Amino acid sequence: MQAYSSARDEFEGMAPVMLDANENSLGSVGPDNFSRYPDPHQRAIKADLATLKGVSPDQIFLGNGSDEAIDLLVRLTCTPGQDSIAICPPTYGMYEVAANLNDVRIERLPLTPDFQLPANAPAILAASQAKLVFLCSPNNPTGNLLAQEAIETILANFRGLVIVDEAYADFADAPSWITRLAEFPRLVVMQTFSKAWGLAGLRLGVAYASPALIGYLNKIKPPYNISAATQQHALAALANAPQLPEMRAELLQGREWLGAQLTQLPIVEHIFPSDANFLLVRFRVDATATYDALSSRGIVVRNRTSQPGCAGCLRLTVGTAAENVQLVQALAEIGSQNPVA
Ligand SMILES: *Cc1c(COP(=O)(O)O)cnc(C)c1O
């Protein structure tokens, strides 16, 4: 297919008189001027990100959240009503939604009880016709990194794209799979500004891959998928990148504190090890009742009881120090009202 050629593709930059895109040259209604279409190739952000991540700008795709990248990867590779993708539940729900929306079948390779890839995953994938596999590491909702060797074996044996979703990589003590892109032409690494960067409201997700694959994603994306407001704020955030390790350290401290407190509570059965900014916790008491009791105290967590392998589990995001205290106090109260038999 021929990609849409936007006004900003045919003329780059600014001229004194810009009458090519039917914009409003008088300015904008409202306090800020957003009358001009944004750079469709987001060159400024990609230049900064390339430096930060040690890749070349043509290895970077920017999406309206990672969710746009997930959808575009499915649409790029799959013919509706015919093809399939592979996922490893329990995992992030958007992979399945993107497949369903695009009439693409789902092959499920459930994780083991400790939420690692099963030993036969590489063999199953090697024999699979799936166009891509989503591997989420650290995984949501379980929090753990997937073992490096298992991912390497899949990269060596699977014919489709291997997408490693690193939304929580900033919290993990492991090198990013971005460092392995040169070795594996079918590897795609997804990251996001929504978690450690604290910019979920902006909607900015990133996919890193070979220049060839990035070229295809750019061809099928909506031309102006990253708004001018998002581009401006993302640039400001990148200029403040040194703040990121401070925030990360504070959240990791919060995670350690929360974990230590939760182990003292009789209603808590197990806290799964986490490389992310949340804890998956299995309760000895009814987890849905616990969810409701927290909710009635104004504390909202994520009920994951119906996810495969997550019976009795709630996912608790690490908050501010004060929020973490409130959560632990509320759970202690709830426990004292529902003593474990
Ligand atoms: C939160 C999250 C994302 C982020 O999605 P955005 O659309 O960038 O906000 C991606 N993948 C996983 C696994 C997540 O948990």
The ligand as an SDF file (V2000), in Angstrom:
LIG
                    3D

 15 15  0  0  0  0  0  0  0  0999 V2000
    0.9210   -0.2400   31.5110 C   0  0  0  0  0  0  0  0  0  0  0  0
    1.4010   -1.1630   30.4590 C   0  0  0  0  0  0  0  0  0  0  0  0
    1.6710   -0.7040   29.1810 C   0  0  0  0  0  0  0  0  0  0  0  0
    1.5560    0.7490   28.8710 C   0  0  0  0  0  0  0  0  0  0  0  0
    0.6510    1.0230   27.9350 O   0  0  0  0  0  0  0  0  0  0  0  0
    0.5320    2.5420   27.4290 P   0  0  0  0  0  0  0  0  0  0  0  0
   -0.4610    2.3930   26.3420 O   0  0  0  0  0  0  0  0  0  0  0  0
    1.8970    2.9490   26.9460 O   0  0  0  0  0  0  0  0  0  0  0  0
    0.0820    3.3610   28.5850 O   0  0  0  0  0  0  0  0  0  0  0  0
    2.1440   -1.5890   28.2350 C   0  0  0  0  0  0  0  0  0  0  0  0
    2.3500   -2.8730   28.5350 N   0  0  0  0  0  0  0  0  0  0  0  0
    2.1140   -3.3380   29.7770 C   0  0  0  0  0  0  0  0  0  0  0  0
    2.4020   -4.7500   30.0870 C   0  0  0  0  0  0  0  0  0  0  0  0
    1.6310   -2.5090   30.7670 C   0  0  0  0  0  0  0  0  0  0  0  0
    1.3820   -2.9780   31.9800 O   0  0  0  0  0  0  0  0  0  0  0  0
  1  2  1  0
  2  3  1  0
  2 14  2  0
  3  4  1  0
  3 10  2  0
  4  5  1  0
  5  6  1  0
  6  7  2  0
  6  8  1  0
  6  9  1  0
 10 11  1  0
 11 12  2  0
 12 13  1  0
 12 14  1  0
 14 15  1  0
M  END
$$$$
